[in-house]
């Protein structure tokens, strides 16, 4: 009798969790063995970094995808960034190797299911990595406070194009046309012109900056800080910057929905949907653990968190 009652209680509890999660627009997509540092969704395929491996998962069939021979591929060290180009049949990863002060860039061919380019840096670990496949360019932000640009191809395989000395760690870098935008621990945002090789200070504040996102028209960036702030910076007139508080914790994850909402997640697990025009938090969720990454897909957003899950959330318009 007790066994039956226990089984009924477990079933009731499971159903209650499912119903509650659906009510708040939350769906568990994947439970992983390690925290997912970076992931990407292309069509119905979720490609993600799980510690030292890249893996793929089909969101429709709810099974492991067939991008890799044995369900995953070893990328040498602790994965930092992943870029998947279905058109070019390539997955590019940046990792900090198991050996101290060593990092690597790997180009995985999804058709041949093997590495076709491999680049090792022997002098330092990486803070960030950004690649522009259409121009065969990638940029590395390194722990020695430099940003290095490379042109990649067949002969030569890698050619250094740019070298920028920064005043502190550059935790986030992105390329906009021929301009590299990066932010530093000193609270500064810079733009570097790839043609003129000139560096320009765009913004200077007092907060240690973590991450940023462009709006859809590339007129503004939204940067996050170590103390829970979000800073809107105009690319044409940086003096018009606006700052507002989300909380007191590091905001690592940020994305944007149709230039209508910012979606942010902090290290306490708080997720906020913020109206861009009013700066009001229109919806809040609590995932209880550090939010590492947020991506937007249609009318949903996906999160990875230190609770070792990837979740899907409905955006209420």
N, C-alpha and C positions, 0 to 999 in steps of 0.2 A: 504493500500500500504506500509506504514511504517512497519507494523507488518511483512509482507512478506519479506521485505528487511532485517529486523532484523533477522528473522529465517534463511534466506539465508546466512547472515554474520556469524551467529553462527555455522552453518553447515560447511561453508568454513573454519572457524577458527579451528574447531575440526578436520577436514580432514587434514589441514595443519600440526597440531601438531602430528597426527598419522604418516603422511608421513615423517616428519622431524625426529621423534623418531626412525622410522625404518631405516632411512638413516644413523643414527649414531649408529645403532645396539642396541638401548635401547627399553625395553618393560616393561610397568608397570604390575607387577604381582598381587600386592595386596595393597590396601589402608587400613590402620589400624587406630584405634582410638587413639593409643598411640605409641610412639617410640618403635620399636622392639629391645630389648637388645641382644637377642640371638635367632638363628634359625638353623634348620637343614633340609636337604632334603634327604629322604630315598625313593628310587624308584620314584614314582610320588607324594609322600606325603611331603608337607611342614609342619613341626611342629615348632611352634614359641611361644615365651613368649611375651604377651601383658600386661605389667604392672604386675598384680597379678594373671593372668590366663595363662594357656597353651591352645593353639588352634591348629587346623590342617586344611589344605587346600589341595584339590586335584588339581594338576597342569594340569591334562588332562581334567577333567570334569568342572574345574573352579568353584567348589562348596566346601563348608565345608565338610571335611572328617568325617568318623564315628568313630574315635578313642575315642570320649567322648560322654557320654550320652546326654548332653544338649548343645553340640557344643563347650564346653570349660570346664576347670577344675581349680578350685581355688587352688593356691599354697601357700597361707598364707601371702605373703608379696610381696615386689618388686623383681621380678625374676631376677636372675643374670646369671645362666647357665642352659642349657638343653642338655641332652644326650638321644638319642632315639636308642634303640636296638630292631630292628624288630625280630631278631632271639630269643631273650630272652623275647619278648613281654613286654618290660619295658621302661618307660620314667622316667628318673631321673632328678630332678630339685634341684637347690640351690637357696634360697631366703633370703633376709633380711626382717624379720618380721616387722609388723606395730609397734610393741612394741620396744622401743629403746634397743639397745644392745642385740638383740635376732635374731637368724637365724635358718634356718631349711633345712633339706634334705628330699625330698619325693621320694618314689619309687611308680610309678603308673603302675598298671598292665593293659595292653591294652585289654586283654582277659576278665578279670573280671570287667574292667572299674571302678577300685577303687584303693585306696592306700593300698599297702601290707607291706610297711615299712615306718617308719617315725622317724626322728631323729631331736631333737631340741637342739640348743646350747644356753644357757642362759646368757653367759658372754660377747659376742662380736658379731659384725657384720662381714660379709665376704668381702674380696677383690676379691677372685677368688676361683674356685672349679675345680678339675679335677678327673675324675673317670676312672678306668681300670676294666671294667666289667668282663673280662675273668679271672682276678685274684682276683675279689671281693675286690678291694681296692679303696678307694677314699682319696683325700687330700684336705684340707681346708687351704686357706691363710686367716688369720684373721687380723682385724684392731688393735689388740694388738701386732702386729709384731711377730706373730708365725705362723708356718705351722704345722698342725697336720695331721697324717695319721691314717686311720682306716681300719681294716679288717671287712667286714660285712657278715652276714650269718643268720642262724636261732638261734643257741645257742652257744655262746652269740650273740645277734643281732649285737652289735658293740663292737669291741675290738681295743683299741688304740695301734698302732704299732710304731709310730714315732712322735717325737716332736722336732721342729727346731726353735731356736730363731734367728730372722733376725734383721739386723741393721736398717731397716726401712720397710715401706709397700712393700710387694711382690705382685705386681699387676697382674702378669701372671705366672702360674706354669704349667708344662707339664711333663709327665712321659715318659721316653725312656728306655725300658727294665727294668733294676733294678736301674735306675738312675733318680732322680728327678732334673729337670732343672728349676731354677727360677731366676727372675730378680727383682731388688729392686730400690726404689726411690733414693738411694745413687749412682746409676750408675753402680752397680755391677751385674754380672751374676755368679751364683753358681751352682755347681752340687753336689747333695747329694746321696751317695751310700746307698741303702736300706739294703744291706747285712752287710756292715762294719759299718754303721751308722756314716760315716765320711763325713764332709762337705768340699768342695774344692772351692776356688775362681777361677773362670774360666776367668773372664774379669773384668777390672775396668776402668771406664771412667768418664768424667765430666758431662755427660748428664743424666737427669732424664729419666729412661726407662719406657716404657708403655706396649709393647706387643712384641711377637716374634713368628716365625714360623721356623720349620725345613725344610731343603731341602729334596728331596725324598730319598736320600741315607743316610740321617742323619749324614752327615759330617760337615755341617755348620748350624748355626742359623742366622736368620736375625731379628734384634731387632729394634724397633722404639722408637723415643724419643719425649719429650714434645716440642722440638723446630724444628720439621720437618726433622730430620735426620734418615737415615737408616744405621745400622751398621752390617756388615757381620763379624761373629766371627767363626773361625775354632774350632771345638771341639777337634781336635788333637793338634793344635798349635795356641792357642788364640793370640799369639803375631803377627800373620798374619792378624789381624782384619783390615777391610777397612771401611771407613765412607764416605758417600756422602749425599748431601742435596737434599731434595725433595721440601721443601718450608719452611714456618716459623710457621706452625701451628701443633698442636698435631696430631700425626698419631696413631689412635687407631686401625684401621682395616688393616690387612695384610694377604695375602695368596700367594700361589705359583702355577704356571701352568707349569707342565711337566719339572721342573728345567730349564725352558727357560725364563719365565717372573715372576717377582714379581708384584703383584697387590696390591696397597695401596690406602687408602682413609683417608683424614685428616678432621679436624674439620671445615674447611672452605667449604667443599663439593668437593674439588678437588680429582679426582681419576686418578691415574697414572698406566700405564702398562710399566714396566721397564725391559729392556733386562738385564739379570743377568750377561752376559759376558762383555757387554760394559758399563753397568750402565746408558745407555741412556733411556730417557723416549720416548718410541716409539709411545705412544698414550695417550691422556689426555682427560678426561671428566670433566664437572662441574655440580654436582648435587645441588649446592648452599647451602646445609645444611650439618651439621656434619654427616660424614659416621661412622657408629657404628660397622658394621660387614660386612665381605666379605667372601663368600664361593665359591669354584670352583666346577663346575659340567660339565664334558665333555669339550666342547669348549666354554663354557659360564661361566660367574661369576655372582653371585647374591649379591646385597647390601641391607642392611637396613640402614635407615638414619633418622635423627630427623625431616625430613619432613613427617614422618609417612607413608613411603612407603617401599615396597620391590620391587626391580627392577632386571631385567635380562639384561645382557649386552653380546654382542658377542665379543669373543676374535679373533682379526684378526691375523692370523698366517703369 
